[in-house]
């Protein structure tokens, strides 16, 4: 398979995540109600399912690196989510 660069400017739109409080948030670190590792995992999984089971639209995961330093379980929840998604595929 030959790969060629695709010229031009690429734009990746933000998606609206729904946090556990029911609010929309454009970036993961803007979401509220994430009080445990399981909350992070569940929020990511529910939002992924919403995309994958409907339009199969791309599911970019935007967050600031500093978010992982705020609470240790943020990284744990993200890691668990990515691991489960990779095992699913």
N, C-alpha and C positions, 0 to 999 in steps of 0.2 A: 504494500500500500504506500503510495506516494503522498507525502504531506506538503502542502503549500501554505505560505503565510496568507492570511486574509487581510488585505490592506484596509486602511482607514481607522477611524476611531471607534472603539467598542464601548458600548454603554450597557451597564448591568443595572437594571432598576431595583430599587428597594422593594421588598414585599412587606405587607402588613402582618406582623405576628400578632396573635391574640395571647395576652398573658393570663395567668390564673384569675385575675380580677375581672376579666372580660374586656379590658381596654385593648386598643390597638397600639402597637409600638413598632417603629420602623427598624430599630436595631435591638438586638437581644439585650444589651446592657441597659436599655430604656424600659424594659419590662418590669412590672411590679409583682409582688406576691410570690417571689421565689425564695422560700425560707429554708429549703432543704435540697439535697442532691436530687431526690425523687421529684421535686417540683420542677427543677430545671429539665430533667429527662422527660417528664410528662408533657411539659409545655412544648419542647422541641418536637417530640413524637406526634403530638396532636396537630401541630402546625404542618409538619411534613406530610402527615396523612391527609390533611385537608387539601394540600397541593397535589399529592400523588394520586389520590383517589378521585380527583375531579378533573382538572385540566392537564395534569402532569406538567404544569408550568415549572420552570427552573426554581430551585429553592436555595437561593444564596443565603449564607449565614454571616451576617455582618455584626461585628462587635468590636469594641476597643480592647486592646490587649490589657489595659489596666483593670478591666472588669474581672479578670481571672485572679487578680491580686486582692480584690476587696474581701472576698469570702472564699475559703479553701474549697467549699463544696461546689462552687460554680464550675471549676475545672473538672471536678469529679463527675458532675452531672453531664457536662458536655462530652467528656471522655466515654462515659457509659452509653450515651446516645449514639455517638459515632461508632463505637464497637458493635452495638446491637444492629445498626443499619448495615454495617459491613458484613456481619454474619448473616443478615437477611438476604443479601445479594449473593 
